[in-house]
């Protein structure tokens, strides 16, 4: 089944579309990379950032 699925970025809370069954996506708004968990080919959720170290650095910069 072709198409896209929407997920919400946990960094900026922007919704964006992603191709089905990809394991790593980048938010087009804040450019944070996220690992996805797929429940089936139509339902996904953001599982974790690609790198916790990079994510924490980015969050510290935003809070300044």
C-alpha positions as CSV (number, residue, x, y, z in Angstrom):
1,X,0.0,0.0,0.0
2,X,1.5,3.3,-1.1
3,X,1.0,6.7,0.6
4,X,2.1,8.7,3.5
5,X,1.4,8.8,7.2
6,X,1.3,11.9,9.4
7,X,3.4,12.0,12.7
8,X,4.0,14.8,15.2
9,X,7.5,16.1,16.0
10,X,8.1,15.9,19.7
11,X,10.5,18.8,19.5
12,X,8.4,21.5,17.7
13,X,5.0,19.8,17.7
14,X,4.6,20.3,14.0
15,X,2.7,17.6,12.1
16,X,4.4,16.3,8.9
17,X,3.9,13.4,6.4
18,X,6.3,10.6,6.1
19,X,6.5,7.6,3.6
20,X,5.2,4.4,5.1
21,X,7.5,2.0,7.0
22,X,10.6,4.2,7.0
23,X,12.5,3.9,10.3
24,X,14.1,7.4,10.5
25,X,12.5,10.7,9.5
26,X,13.5,14.4,9.8
27,X,11.0,17.1,10.8
28,X,10.8,19.7,7.9
29,X,10.2,22.4,10.5
30,X,13.0,22.0,13.1
31,X,15.2,19.4,11.3
32,X,15.2,17.1,14.2
33,X,15.7,13.5,13.2
34,X,13.4,10.9,14.8
35,X,13.2,7.1,15.0
36,X,9.7,5.8,14.3
37,X,7.8,2.8,15.7
38,X,5.3,1.3,13.3
39,X,2.2,-0.6,14.6
40,X,1.2,-1.5,11.1
41,X,1.7,0.1,7.7
42,X,-0.8,2.9,8.4
43,X,0.0,3.8,12.1
44,X,3.3,5.2,13.4
45,X,4.6,7.1,16.4
46,X,7.8,8.9,17.2
47,X,9.8,6.7,19.4
48,X,13.0,8.6,20.1
49,X,15.5,11.1,18.7
50,X,18.2,9.7,16.4
51,X,20.8,10.8,19.0
52,X,19.9,11.7,22.6
53,X,23.1,13.6,22.9
54,X,22.4,15.8,19.9
55,X,18.8,16.3,20.9
56,X,19.8,17.5,24.4
57,X,22.3,19.9,22.9
58,X,19.6,21.3,20.6
59,X,17.1,21.7,23.5
60,X,19.7,23.6,25.6
61,X,20.4,26.0,22.7
62,X,16.6,26.7,22.3
63,X,16.2,27.5,26.0
64,X,19.0,30.2,25.9
